[in-house]
């Protein structure tokens, strides 16, 4: 039986990337490879002049996170699982510290 923390299949990752891309940009291009889909999303994010925060929930494995890290020079990412691996940035649990950490990461 697969645990909640097991890495998503390639199909689930591609579907998630396609959904995020459509929601943010309206682009409906689909890819068979999660890395290609992530690179495409990154290129589209690079075209956006405004800052944005991309919250990635239920991302348990680095394999799930990697496609979302391409491009997006004005895009901060927040990984939001219950448990964070050493070396992965995560906000403090208290709301005031979380807000402060997010504003710092967005350059404010």
N, C-alpha and C positions, 0 to 999 in steps of 0.2 A: 504494500500500500504506500502511495506517495505521501510525503508529509507536506504541510503547508509551505515549508521552506525549500522544497525541492525546486530546482530551476524549471521555469516554464519551457514548454516545448517550443521549437522554432516557429511552429504555426501560431501559437498563442502570442509569442513575441512579435511576429510580423503583424498580426491582427491588432495588437496594442499600439504598435508604432503607426500603422495606417490610420487607426482611430485618432490618435493624438495629432498626426499630421493634418487630417481632414478638419478636426475641430479648430486647430490654431490657424491654419492657412487656407483651408478650403481645397487643397490639392488632393486629388484622388488617385495618384499614381501608387501602384502596389508593386512590391518586390518579393522575390522568393527567399532572399537572404536578409536576415535581421541587420547585419552590418551595412549592407547597401541601403536598406530602408532608413537606418539611423543616419547615414551620411547624407541622404536626400533631405531628411528632416533638418539636419544641421545646416545644409546649404540654404534652405528656405528660412530658417531662423536668422541666418547671417544677413538676409535681405531686409529684415525688419529693423527699423531704426530705434524703436522704443524698447526700453528695458522690460523684461518679463521674468517671472518666477515659474519654473516648471516643477511641480511637486510630483514626485515619483513614489507612489504608495505600493506596498506589498512587493517591494524589490528586495529579495533576500540574497541573491547571488550576484557576484560581479558580472557573470555572463548576462544577466538580465539588465544590468545597469549600463554596460559598455555601449550599446547602440544609441543610447540617449546622450552620450557625452561628446558627440561629433558637433563641431561648429557652434553656432549660437553665441557669438562674442558678447551680445547684450543680454544673455539668458543665464540666470543663476538657477542651479538645480538643487532641490532639497529632497534627499532620500528619506523616506518616512516609515521605515519598519519599526517594530517594537524593539528589536535588538540591533545594534549597529556594530559592525566589525571594527577592530582597532585600526586607526588611520583614516576612517571614514568620518567626515564632518557630520555632526548632528547637533541641532539646537538643544539648549538646556530644557529641562522639563517645565520650568516655570514660565508662564506666558510673557512676563516682562523681559526675561532674558532671551526668549525665543524671538520676540519682536526686535530687540536690539541686535541679535546675531543676524537676522535677515536683512535689516537695514545696512549693516556693515557689509554683508556679502553683496548687496546691490549698489554699494558705493555711495551711500547717503550719510 
